[in-house]
Structure formats: C-alpha cells, structure tokens
Amino acid sequence: MATVKFEEALARLEAIVAELERGELPLDDSMRIFEEGIKLSKVCLKMLDDAERKVEILVKDKDGRRRTRPFELEGKSEAGSGNGDVED
C-alpha cells in the first residue's frame, strides 16, 4: 500500500466500516472493500506501534542531566502493575 498518512487511512477505514454496516453493497463489492479495510487496519496498527516506540519523555536524572526514557501510558507497565484508574 502506498505511503498514506494515519489520519487519511483511519478516515478511509471509518468510511469502509460505515459502508459495510449499511449493507447495501453487492457481495463482491463488500468483500473487496472489506479486504481494503483489513489492509488499512494493519497499516494503522503499524503506524501506532511505530509512534509508541518513538515517543520519549525528557527527564532529568539525579545529577541534573537530561536523559530520555521510553514513554509508558498511565496504568500500563511492563510488569502490569497498573491499577487501571484513569484520571481526566
């Protein structure tokens, strides 16, 4: 699939879902756009995974030097010790 922006891929995927939910397409057309939707969902997931790996938080260490560490979503840790609470 050609290079596409995340927002464009997501918008097309949402349009495909809406079109399929209407249920007005012939089977062949439904299968064709369903396949396109699967490909787009994989593209979007890869983009999100790549972005998550790139996000870093700038922090200062105990000596006052700046360093980076991987970003972790609140409530999500490698050990799975988050309490699941979400703050607004």
Buried (B, 14 or more C-beta within 10 A) or exposed (E): EEEBEBEEBBEBBEEBBEBBEEEEBEEEEBEEBBEBBEEBBEBBEEBEEEEEEEEEEEEEEEEEEEEEEEEEEEEEEEEEEEEEEEEE
